[in-house]
Amino acid sequence: MISSETLDALKNIGLNLYERKLYSALIARGTSNVGELSELASVPRSRAYDVLESLSEKGFVIIKHAKPMQYVAVDPIVAMDKSKTILKDNFQRTITRMDTFSTSNSMKELSELYTGGLSLVNPSELSGSFKGNYAMNLHSNTMIKAAGNSIDIITTASGAKKLWDAHSNLFKKANKNGISIRIAAPMDSDNSDEIKALSDVAEVRDLKSSEHKLPVGRMMIVDGKQVVFGLTDDSTTHETQDTAFWSASDHFSEHFAQNVFEMVWKQLK
């Protein structure tokens, strides 16, 4: 009835399996009822009602209140426009609610509860791993925003490019707020533009300038209290498989990671 490529494309825009099946079946019929659609799409009738309701909320289906209930397929071109508008409106409403919640008494209550619970946790337990470049960047953003005094980074040549691409606005804000930013990275022709941009908001030193063989990898330390470091080679690993480890252990961050950074930093120009 419909190609697997088109079904995959519908998946990529957010339709689950039952939604894809019922929407494609409805397109083929133009208008139909639950019984016909569930049979045509091989979707359990008990699930079809909720799925068609979901498709209606997303802008792909119009519900005709008749007996029996009828469903009308929305033209795919029109459906895309409707769905984008609905998503934008829902997103903006959610952002507004989150902004309101951020300054509410409920947020204060949750923060106090978190702080109290955190005091019971052994610092060695405050650690975890992240898989995928998106998750890593998201957590790095959180760390940079939380910085009160310093951000110290060791990274690779390609890592320096990604640093600027992913965190440039946050680095600018941190620099404006007086946060010390130091970055040790190999400099080459491929990352010269990013290194130059980073130099405007941070002190940058060339990892290749040392006479000694120094550690090569990716590590970010914030305020000597928490650290995240890459466990994979970013030059050979796909961004979806990139992996990092994070720890908020004061002992590990201050007495190991920070000391490693300082040893490397002193040997660079």
JOGIUR-V376357 format. One line per field, one symbol per residue. ss: DSSP state (a for helix, b for strand, c for the rest). phi: phi as a letter, one per 40 degrees, with the letter a starting at -180 (. if undefined). psi: psi as a letter, one per 30 degrees, with the letter a starting at -180 (. if undefined). A space follows every 10 residues. Layout:
ss=???
phi=???
psi=???
This chain:
ss=cccaaaaaaa aaccccaaaa aaaaaaaaac bbbaaaaaaa acccaaaaaa aaaaaaaacc bbbbcccccb bbbccaaaaa aaaaaaaaaa aaaaaaaaaa aaccaaaaaa aaaaaaaacc ccaaacbbbb bcaaaaaaaa aaaaaacccb bbbbbcaaaa aaaaaaaaaa aaaaaacccb bbbbbccccc caaaaaaaac ccbbbbaaac ccccccccbb bbcccbbbbb cccccccccc ccbbbbbcca aaaaaaaaaa aaaaaaccc
phi=.acccccccc ccchccdccc ccccccccbg aabcdccccc cfbddcccdc ccccccccgc bbcccbbcdb bbccddcccc cccccccccc cccccccccc ccbccccccc cccccccccc ccdcccaabb bhcccccccc dccccccbba bbbbaccccc ccdcccbdcc cccccccgcc bbbbacbacc bccccccccc bacbbccccc cbcbdbibab bbfgbaabbc bbcccbbcdc bcbbbbabcd cccccbcccc ccccdccbb
psi=ekleeeeeee efggkleeee eeeeeeeffe klleeeeeee fhkkeffeee eeeeeeffgf kkkjjajlkk kkkkkeeeee eeeeeeeeee eeeeeeeeee efglfeeeee eeeeeeeeff kkfffilllk kkeeeeeeee eeeeefkfel jkkkllefee eeeeefgeee eeeeeeggkk kkkjkkkaff geeeeeeeff fljkkjfffk fljlkkakkk kkggflkkkk fljfffkkff fkklkkkgje eeeefdeeee eeeeefgl.
